[in-house]
Amino acid sequence: MLQENKKKYLSVLIFVTLGFIWGSSFILMKRSMYSTSGDLLLRPQEVALFRLIIAMLALSPTVFLHWKRIPKKSWKYLFVVGIFGNGIPAFLFAFGQTEVSSSLAGILNATVPLFTLILGTVFYSIKSSIWNKIGVVLGFIGVSTIIIGGHLDLQYNRIIYPGMIILATLFYAISVNTVKRYLTDLRSIDITSFAIFTVGLPSLIYLLFSTIPARIIEYPELKTGLMYTAILALASTAFALILYNWLIKMSTALFASSVTYLIPLVAVMWGVLDGEILAFLQLIGGFILLIGVYLVYKRN
């Protein structure tokens, strides 16, 4: 009984830690690009490149030690996960956050389960209940309320930035469904390590032949942005992945996936501390979105 209680408390501790790490990733992205005074540090594409490269280097021991246990048939799916689960979203989130607050980015990130269910139902024959479908509808009502609540005109030059973040969550959903359908026989840390390797290596090659290193050497203040990017890559990818796998083994996949509800709350907390302001209608939209996510997870 005592052992079970310890396991329960440890599960809750890991759950809260994960929510804090992943919820903090949006403010870290913002600080990678802008100083507290609003000066530009790293460009969005530089943040994305360094994030992929640092994460790849951190997980490279797994790649070099265990590459033989990856079946040849799995590589094409790992490439899909690398592109849609890591590569493209890293750039979309960075560019999106040039105009979208870290609070709002954290809230919009909660659309991942909605897209996961939609794609799973349409393309992977995953069964869904009426509650799941209602959840998807509520989720998109919430997203629409968030965008309209921010007084964003429905014009290309204004809607494109939250659109980038929503597109990134759609790509995350493609990655999730690919893993569920084709990569369940691999360990989670192997999937992540090898998927990031497929996009991190090209990013490293590009970086070495670019002018980015010279720019960072020329402007020492950019190293502050690089430091935040390193924390983002190491904490949100490598360390959080280990904790997430541990949590799934210790509790259940459903409990672990519920961290989706905590991430927006942490993101909003950091945004408020950083002086960001969310309109009341945006908060209502976020609440509706989270109800939708809850219903998406609901089982008959």
C-alpha positions in Angstrom: 0.0 0.0 0.0 2.8 2.4 0.9 4.6 1.5 -2.3 1.4 2.3 -4.3 1.1 5.7 -2.6 4.7 6.5 -3.4 4.1 5.6 -7.1 0.9 7.7 -7.1 2.7 10.8 -5.7 5.6 10.3 -8.0 3.2 10.1 -11.0 1.6 13.4 -10.0 5.0 15.0 -9.6 6.2 13.9 -13.0 2.8 15.0 -14.5 3.2 18.5 -13.1 6.8 18.7 -14.1 5.9 17.7 -17.7 3.2 20.3 -17.8 5.6 22.9 -16.6 8.3 22.0 -19.1 6.1 21.8 -22.1 4.0 24.8 -21.0 7.2 26.8 -20.7 8.4 26.0 -24.2 6.4 28.9 -25.7 8.0 31.6 -23.5 11.4 30.0 -24.1 10.8 30.3 -27.9 9.8 34.0 -27.4 12.9 34.7 -25.3 15.1 32.9 -27.9 13.9 35.5 -30.5 13.4 38.7 -28.4 15.1 40.2 -25.4 13.1 41.5 -22.4 13.4 44.9 -24.0 12.0 43.7 -27.3 15.2 43.7 -29.3 15.6 40.9 -31.9 18.0 38.2 -31.0 17.8 35.0 -33.1 15.7 35.0 -36.2 12.8 32.5 -36.3 14.5 30.2 -38.7 17.7 30.2 -36.5 15.7 29.2 -33.4 14.1 26.3 -35.4 17.5 25.2 -36.7 19.3 25.3 -33.4 16.4 23.6 -31.7 16.5 20.6 -34.0 20.3 20.4 -34.0 20.7 20.6 -30.2 17.9 18.1 -29.7 19.6 15.8 -32.2 23.0 16.0 -30.5 21.4 15.3 -27.1 19.7 12.2 -28.4 22.5 11.1 -30.8 23.9 8.4 -28.4 20.7 6.5 -28.9 21.1 6.7 -32.7 24.7 5.5 -32.7 24.2 2.7 -30.2 20.9 1.3 -31.4 20.6 2.0 -35.1 20.8 -1.7 -35.9 17.5 -2.5 -34.1 15.5 -0.2 -36.5 13.9 -2.3 -39.2 14.5 -1.0 -42.8 10.7 -0.7 -43.3 10.4 1.7 -40.4 12.8 4.4 -41.8 10.3 5.9 -44.2 7.8 6.3 -41.3 10.5 7.8 -39.0 11.2 10.3 -41.8 7.5 11.2 -41.8 7.6 11.7 -38.0 10.8 13.7 -38.3 9.4 16.1 -40.9 5.8 16.5 -39.6 6.4 15.9 -35.9 9.6 17.9 -35.5 11.0 19.7 -38.6 8.2 21.7 -40.1 6.5 22.5 -36.7 9.7 23.9 -35.3 9.7 26.6 -38.1 6.0 27.2 -38.0 5.9 27.8 -34.2 8.9 30.1 -34.4 7.5 32.2 -37.3 4.0 32.1 -35.7 5.3 33.5 -32.4 6.7 36.6 -34.1 3.1 37.9 -34.0 1.3 35.5 -31.6 1.9 35.7 -27.9 3.4 32.8 -26.0 0.1 32.5 -24.0 -2.0 32.2 -27.2 0.5 29.8 -28.8 0.2 27.5 -25.7 -3.6 27.5 -25.9 -3.7 26.8 -29.7 -1.3 23.9 -29.1 -4.2 22.1 -27.4 -5.7 21.5 -30.9 -3.4 18.5 -31.4 -5.9 16.0 -30.0 -8.6 17.4 -32.2 -6.6 16.9 -35.4 -5.4 13.5 -34.2 -8.9 12.3 -33.9 -10.0 13.7 -37.2 -7.1 12.3 -39.2 -7.4 9.0 -37.3 -11.0 8.7 -38.1 -10.7 9.7 -41.8 -7.5 7.9 -42.8 -6.8 5.2 -40.2 -10.3 3.8 -39.5 -10.2 4.8 -35.8 -13.6 4.6 -34.3 -15.0 7.7 -32.6 -18.1 8.2 -30.4 -20.6 11.0 -30.7 -18.9 12.7 -27.7 -15.6 12.7 -29.6 -17.3 14.4 -32.6 -18.9 17.0 -30.3 -15.5 17.6 -28.8 -14.0 18.3 -32.2 -16.8 20.8 -33.0 -16.4 22.5 -29.6 -12.7 22.6 -30.1 -12.9 24.5 -33.4 -15.5 26.8 -31.9 -13.0 27.5 -29.2 -10.2 28.2 -31.7 -12.5 30.6 -33.7 -13.4 32.4 -30.5 -9.7 32.8 -29.6 -8.9 34.3 -33.0 -11.9 36.6 -33.1 -11.4 37.5 -29.5 -8.0 38.8 -30.3 -9.6 41.3 -32.7 -7.8 39.7 -35.6 -9.3 40.7 -39.0 -9.9 37.6 -41.1 -7.3 38.8 -43.6 -4.3 36.9 -44.9 -1.7 39.2 -43.4 -3.3 38.9 -39.9 -4.6 35.4 -39.8 -1.5 33.7 -41.1 0.4 33.8 -37.8 -2.1 31.9 -35.6 -2.7 29.8 -38.8 0.9 28.7 -38.8 0.6 27.4 -35.2 -2.7 25.6 -36.0 -1.0 24.1 -39.1 1.9 22.9 -36.9 -0.6 21.1 -34.6 -2.1 19.5 -37.7 1.4 18.2 -38.6 1.8 17.0 -35.1 -1.4 15.0 -35.5 0.0 13.4 -38.7 3.0 12.4 -36.8 1.0 10.9 -33.9 -1.2 8.8 -36.2 1.9 7.6 -38.1 3.5 6.4 -34.9 0.2 4.7 -33.8 -0.2 3.0 -37.1 3.3 2.0 -38.1 5.8 2.4 -35.3 4.2 0.8 -32.2 6.9 -2.0 -32.2 9.6 0.6 -31.6 10.5 2.2 -28.3 9.4 5.8 -27.9 12.9 7.1 -27.3 14.1 5.3 -30.4 11.2 6.9 -32.5 12.0 10.3 -31.2 15.8 10.0 -31.5 15.8 8.7 -35.0 13.0 10.9 -36.2 14.9 14.0 -35.0 18.1 12.7 -36.5 16.4 12.7 -40.0 15.8 16.5 -39.8 18.6 17.5 -37.4 21.4 16.2 -39.6 20.4 18.2 -42.7 19.9 21.2 -40.3 23.4 20.9 -39.0 24.9 20.6 -42.5 23.0 23.7 -43.6 24.1 25.6 -40.5 27.8 24.8 -41.0 27.7 26.3 -44.5 25.6 29.3 -43.6 26.5 32.7 -42.2 24.7 32.1 -38.9 27.7 31.0 -36.9 29.6 34.2 -38.0 26.6 36.3 -37.1 26.5 34.9 -33.6 30.2 35.5 -33.2 29.9 39.1 -34.5 27.0 39.9 -32.2 27.7 38.4 -28.7 24.2 39.4 -27.4 22.7 36.7 -29.7 24.2 34.1 -27.4 21.4 34.9 -24.9 18.9 33.7 -27.5 21.0 30.7 -28.2 21.0 29.8 -24.5 17.2 29.9 -24.3 17.0 27.8 -27.5 19.3 25.2 -25.9 17.1 25.0 -22.8 14.1 24.6 -25.1 15.7 21.8 -27.1 17.1 19.9 -24.1 14.2 20.3 -21.7 11.2 20.1 -24.1 12.6 17.3 -26.2 15.2 15.0 -24.5 14.4 15.3 -20.8 10.6 15.6 -21.2 10.5 12.5 -23.4 12.3 10.4 -20.8 9.8 11.7 -18.1 6.8 11.1 -20.4 7.8 7.5 -21.1 8.4 6.9 -17.4 4.9 8.4 -16.6 3.2 6.1 -19.2 4.8 3.0 -17.6 4.1 4.2 -14.1 0.4 5.1 -14.7 -1.6 5.0 -17.9 -1.4 6.5 -21.4 -4.6 8.3 -20.7 -3.3 9.9 -17.5 -0.1 10.9 -19.3 -1.9 12.4 -22.3 -4.0 14.5 -19.9 -0.9 16.8 -19.6 -2.5 18.5 -22.6 -4.8 20.4 -20.2 -2.0 21.7 -18.0 0.2 23.0 -20.9 -2.0 26.0 -21.8 -2.4 27.0 -18.1 1.4 27.1 -17.7 1.8 29.0 -21.0 -0.7 31.6 -19.9 0.9 31.9 -16.5 4.3 32.7 -18.1 2.6 35.1 -20.6 1.0 37.1 -17.8 4.3 37.2 -15.9 5.9 38.5 -19.1 3.3 41.3 -19.4 1.2 39.6 -22.2 -2.5 40.4 -22.2 -5.2 38.0 -23.3 -8.7 39.3 -24.1 -11.5 37.9 -22.0 -13.1 36.4 -25.1 -9.8 34.6 -25.8 -9.9 33.1 -22.3 -13.5 31.9 -22.9 -12.3 30.4 -26.2 -9.5 28.6 -24.5 -11.9 27.2 -21.9 -14.2 25.9 -24.7 -11.3 24.4 -26.5 -10.2 22.5 -23.4 -13.7 21.1 -22.9 -13.6 20.0 -26.5 -10.2 18.2 -25.9 -11.7 16.5 -22.8 -14.6 15.2 -25.0 -12.1 14.0 -27.6 -10.4 11.9 -25.0 -13.7 10.6 -23.6 -14.5 6.9 -24.2 -17.9 5.3 -24.3 
